[in-house]
């Protein structure tokens, strides 16, 4: 009996440790005052301007991640899967790396098979409170210490056409995306679904 109890206890512990690292969060429309930016592509060293990146797309997902973050690494293949599935229908994805060296970011991109462009906002953990990412998270109610992954969905035809401010509000996930929820939202915005997805509004 004691042996069976011990096995059950270990099994429960394994399940908790396996799934407890996920940080799933709902997709919500939030006030954010999201700014335009220009960062370097980690593989090509070329400048990527976000407003220009959105111009030929119907929906753009900005995937903030840290190369050392378990939850970011859980989401990376899901993000790649959605990008691969819908990129030809007007869905764009751009990764923004945080708090990791360029070497580690490139290693993550190659290891995870990421095909969408990736840029870097900050390279060091000491830059946490200096990053735009930190400010956005606080404005949208994300109180995690590091706050990765963090996801912003931009609708290009609703963005400001000029100036530093892209939008005053948009759709945000303060954590890992829930794949089915994100895909339903993507399909609706791309005009691929008859069912209207209703994201929660704060």
Residue pairs with C-beta under 8 A, 6 or more apart in sequence:
21 70
21 71
21 74
22 71
22 74
22 176
23 71
23 144
23 149
23 175
23 176
24 175
24 176
24 177
24 178
25 173
25 174
25 175
25 176
25 177
25 178
26 173
26 178
26 181
26 199
26 200
27 151
27 153
27 171
27 172
27 173
27 177
27 178
27 181
27 182
27 185
27 199
27 200
28 171
28 172
28 173
28 174
28 199
28 200
28 201
28 202
29 169
29 170
29 171
29 172
29 199
29 200
29 201
29 202
30 139
30 140
30 141
30 169
30 170
30 171
30 172
30 202
31 139
31 140
31 168
31 169
31 202
32 136
32 139
32 140
32 152
32 167
32 168
32 169
32 170
32 172
33 139
33 165
33 167
33 168
34 136
34 152
34 154
34 165
34 166
34 167
34 170
35 132
35 164
35 165
35 166
36 49
36 50
36 51
36 163
36 164
36 165
36 166
37 49
37 50
37 121
37 132
38 47
38 48
38 49
38 50
39 47
39 48
39 96
39 119
39 120
39 121
40 46
40 47
40 48
40 119
40 120
41 47
41 48
41 117
41 118
41 119
42 97
42 102
42 105
42 106
42 109
42 118
42 119
42 120
43 106
43 109
43 118
48 94
48 117
48 119
50 60
50 62
50 94
50 154
50 166
51 159
51 166
53 60
53 92
53 94
53 117
54 60
54 92
54 154
54 156
54 159
55 156
56 90
57 90
57 91
57 92
57 156
58 89
58 90
58 91
58 155
58 156
58 157
58 189
58 190
58 191
59 90
59 91
59 92
59 153
59 154
59 155
59 156
59 186
59 189
59 190
60 91
60 92
60 93
60 94
60 153
60 154
60 156
61 79
61 82
61 83
61 91
61 92
61 93
61 94
61 151
61 152
61 153
61 154
61 186
62 94
62 96
62 151
62 152
62 153
62 154
63 75
63 76
63 79
63 93
63 94
63 95
63 96
63 116
63 149
63 151
64 95
64 96
64 98
64 121
64 133
64 147
64 148
64 149
64 150
64 151
64 152
65 72
65 73
65 75
65 76
65 95
65 96
65 97
65 98
65 108
65 148
65 149
66 72
66 97
66 98
66 99
66 100
66 146
66 148
67 97
67 100
67 104
67 105
67 107
67 108
68 99
68 100
68 104
69 146
69 148
69 149
71 148
71 149
71 175
71 176
72 148
72 149
73 108
73 112
74 176
75 149
75 176
75 177
76 108
76 112
76 114
77 112
77 113
78 177
78 179
78 182
79 93
79 95
79 114
79 116
79 177
80 112
80 113
80 114
80 115
80 116
81 179
82 91
82 93
82 179
82 182
82 183
82 186
83 91
83 93
83 115
83 116
84 115
86 186
86 187
86 190
86 192
87 93
87 116
89 190
89 192
90 190
91 186
91 190
92 116
93 116
94 116
94 117
94 118
94 119
95 109
95 114
95 116
95 117
95 118
95 119
96 118
96 119
96 120
96 121
96 133
97 105
97 108
97 118
97 119
97 120
97 121
98 120
98 121
98 122
98 131
98 133
98 146
98 148
99 122
99 123
99 124
99 125
99 127
99 128
99 146
99 148
100 108
100 123
101 123
102 120
102 123
105 118
105 120
108 114
109 118
121 131
121 132
121 133
122 128
122 130
122 131
122 133
128 134
128 145
128 146
133 147
133 150
134 147
136 150
136 152
136 172
137 144
137 147
137 150
137 174
140 172
140 174
140 202
141 174
141 202
142 150
142 174
142 175
144 174
144 175
147 174
149 173
149 175
149 176
149 177
150 172
150 173
150 174
150 175
151 172
151 173
151 177
152 170
152 171
152 172
153 170
153 171
153 172
153 173
153 185
153 189
154 166
154 167
154 170
155 170
155 171
155 189
158 167
158 170
159 166
159 167
160 166
160 167
171 185
171 199
173 182
184 193
184 195
184 197
185 197
185 199
187 193
187 197
188 195
188 196
188 197
